[in-house]
Amino acid sequence: MLIVGLTGSIGMGKSTAAAVFREHGFAVFDADACVHGLYSGKAVPLIEAAFPGATETGQVDRGKLSAALLADESGFQRLEAIVHPLVRDAEREFLHIEFALGAPVAVLEIPLLYETGADALVDVVVVVSTDPQTQIARVLERPGMTREKLDQIRSRQIPDNEKRARADYVVDTGASLSQSRAELDSIIAALKQRQPQAYQRHWA
């Protein structure tokens, strides 16, 4: 089973690319969705202990947690030490299920793929990218997003040009949706020629 790492900075179009992979019949693990689940499950008591007052009624209050991180950026390391191992466990469970089902390809959609070293755990990396102006416009349309929050998020992500340089494949999402789809269709066809190694080395 070939493991594909799908990544890109905030606002670059990961969700759109993931949808195309799913249309081709490949399962996609959504790390952001996993974290969302952890914020109302396993991670709640751990986050409350690390950030007192950041949870309410049994779940993480994202606004309060965000405010705590804006006030003290060193908190990101404490948060990552809690969340990243839980996400990795969920990724392993996902991959074991897909392998048992005989899936030829499984996709890990991980925003911080390079930042967490997960690029070493996949066979192929696909990076989605667009120009900075398009990225900023997309992100600022999100509810509750401010330029301060965006700048903080971008400061913790590897620059887009470095991600592009390190990727096996790059998808330009700044053009038309049909063009992006065509690029992804071509990449997915090329994946058939890749030899899987990551699952047996790192996840089995």
URPE-V183899 format. One record per residue. N is the residue number from 1. RES is the residue in one letter. SS is DSSP state (@ for helix, = for strand, . for the rest). PSI is psi in degrees with one decimal (* if undefined). NEAR is the number of other ideal C-beta (glycine too) atoms within 10 Angstrom. Layout:
BEGIN
N:RES:SS:PSI:NEAR + N:RES:SS:PSI:NEAR
END
This chain:
BEGIN
1:M:.:126.0:19 + 2:L:=:131.7:20 + 3:I:=:122.0:24 + 4:V:=:129.1:24 + 5:G:=:118.9:23 + 6:L:=:122.6:28 + 7:T:=:178.2:28 + 8:G:.:154.9:27 + 9:S:.:169.0:22 + 10:I:.:136.2:18 + 11:G:.:12.1:23 + 12:M:.:-13.7:25 + 13:G:.:27.8:21 + 14:K:@:-42.2:25 + 15:S:@:-39.4:13 + 16:T:@:-43.8:15 + 17:A:@:-40.9:26 + 18:A:@:-37.8:19 + 19:A:@:-36.6:13 + 20:V:@:-42.0:19 + 21:F:@:-41.8:22 + 22:R:@:-37.5:12 + 23:E:@:-28.1:12 + 24:H:.:1.0:13 + 25:G:.:10.8:10 + 26:F:.:135.2:19 + 27:A:=:143.4:15 + 28:V:=:126.5:21 + 29:F:=:122.3:22 + 30:D:=:104.9:19 + 31:A:@:-37.1:24 + 32:D:@:-42.4:13 + 33:A:@:-36.2:12 + 34:C:@:-46.5:20 + 35:V:@:-40.3:18 + 36:H:@:-41.8:14 + 37:G:@:-40.2:15 + 38:L:@:-30.2:20 + 39:Y:.:-8.2:19 + 40:S:.:17.4:13 + 41:G:.:-119.4:13 + 42:K:.:-34.3:15 + 43:A:.:-13.4:21 + 44:V:@:-54.4:18 + 45:P:@:-31.9:12 + 46:L:@:-39.8:18 + 47:I:@:-37.1:23 + 48:E:@:-38.2:15 + 49:A:@:-36.9:12 + 50:A:@:-28.7:16 + 51:F:.:77.4:21 + 52:P:.:129.9:9 + 53:G:.:0.2:11 + 54:A:.:-1.1:23 + 55:T:=:157.6:21 + 56:E:=:136.1:12 + 57:T:.:43.8:7 + 58:G:.:14.4:10 + 59:Q:=:162.1:15 + 60:V:=:131.0:23 + 61:D:.:104.9:17 + 62:R:@:-34.6:12 + 63:G:@:-45.1:11 + 64:K:@:-39.9:14 + 65:L:@:-43.0:19 + 66:S:@:-41.2:14 + 67:A:@:-39.6:14 + 68:A:@:-38.0:19 + 69:L:@:-35.9:19 + 70:L:@:-34.2:13 + 71:A:@:-28.2:8 + 72:D:.:95.4:11 + 73:E:.:-17.1:11 + 74:S:.:-16.8:7 + 75:G:@:-22.2:16 + 76:F:@:-38.3:12 + 77:Q:@:-40.3:9 + 78:R:@:-42.0:17 + 79:L:@:-45.6:20 + 80:E:@:-35.3:15 + 81:A:@:-26.0:11 + 82:I:@:-49.7:18 + 83:V:@:-43.5:19 + 84:H:@:-44.1:17 + 85:P:@:-35.0:10 + 86:L:@:-39.6:17 + 87:V:@:-42.0:23 + 88:R:@:-39.0:17 + 89:D:@:-41.1:12 + 90:A:@:-37.9:18 + 91:E:@:-43.9:20 + 92:R:@:-44.4:14 + 93:E:@:-43.3:12 + 94:F:@:-47.7:19 + 95:L:@:-36.9:23 + 96:H:@:-40.9:13 + 97:I:@:-47.0:13 + 98:E:@:-38.6:20 + 99:F:@:-43.3:17 + 100:A:@:-29.8:9 + 101:L:.:-8.3:10 + 102:G:.:23.1:7 + 103:A:.:135.2:16 + 104:P:.:-27.0:12 + 105:V:=:139.5:22 + 106:A:=:141.2:27 + 107:V:=:130.5:26 + 108:L:=:109.9:23 + 109:E:=:104.9:24 + 110:I:.:107.5:27 + 111:P:.:-39.9:20 + 112:L:.:43.0:17 + 113:L:.:-51.5:26 + 114:Y:.:-39.7:20 + 115:E:.:-29.9:16 + 116:T:.:1.4:16 + 117:G:.:10.2:10 + 118:A:@:-13.5:21 + 119:D:@:-24.6:18 + 120:A:@:-9.3:12 + 121:L:@:4.9:21 + 122:V:.:164.7:26 + 123:D:.:-35.5:20 + 124:V:=:140.9:21 + 125:V:=:127.5:21 + 126:V:=:122.7:26 + 127:V:=:130.1:25 + 128:V:=:141.6:30 + 129:S:=:151.9:20 + 130:T:.:178.9:21 + 131:D:.:155.8:12 + 132:P:@:-37.2:12 + 133:Q:@:-42.5:9 + 134:T:@:-42.4:16 + 135:Q:@:-50.4:22 + 136:I:@:-44.0:16 + 137:A:@:-42.9:12 + 138:R:@:-46.6:17 + 139:V:@:-39.6:19 + 140:L:@:-10.9:13 + 141:E:.:-13.5:9 + 142:R:.:141.9:12 + 143:P:.:133.8:4 + 144:G:.:-1.5:8 + 145:M:.:137.4:15 + 146:T:.:165.5:12 + 147:R:@:-32.8:10 + 148:E:@:-44.9:9 + 149:K:@:-42.9:17 + 150:L:@:-44.9:17 + 151:D:@:-37.5:10 + 152:Q:@:-43.9:15 + 153:I:@:-46.4:15 + 154:R:@:-31.0:17 + 155:S:@:-21.3:8 + 156:R:.:0.7:13 + 157:Q:.:142.9:17 + 158:I:.:137.8:14 + 159:P:.:146.6:10 + 160:D:@:-40.4:20 + 161:N:@:-31.4:9 + 162:E:@:-39.9:12 + 163:K:@:-43.3:23 + 164:R:@:-42.1:14 + 165:A:@:-32.0:10 + 166:R:@:-12.3:15 + 167:A:.:154.3:21 + 168:D:.:-35.9:17 + 169:Y:=:144.9:18 + 170:V:=:133.4:19 + 171:V:=:123.4:28 + 172:D:=:112.2:15 + 173:T:.:9.4:25 + 174:G:.:-13.6:18 + 175:A:.:-152.6:13 + 176:S:.:156.3:9 + 177:L:@:-37.3:11 + 178:S:@:-36.4:8 + 179:Q:@:-41.8:13 + 180:S:@:-41.4:20 + 181:R:@:-41.3:16 + 182:A:@:-41.2:13 + 183:E:@:-43.9:20 + 184:L:@:-39.8:24 + 185:D:@:-41.1:13 + 186:S:@:-41.5:11 + 187:I:@:-45.1:19 + 188:I:@:-37.8:19 + 189:A:@:-38.7:10 + 190:A:@:-25.6:12 + 191:L:@:-24.9:20 + 192:K:.:-20.3:9 + 193:Q:.:-6.2:6 + 194:R:.:145.2:13 + 195:Q:.:122.7:6 + 196:P:.:136.0:18 + 197:Q:.:-28.6:12 + 198:A:@:-38.8:21 + 199:Y:@:-51.3:19 + 200:Q:@:-32.4:10 + 201:R:@:-37.7:12 + 202:H:@:-20.0:14 + 203:W:@:-22.3:19 + 204:A:.:*:11
END
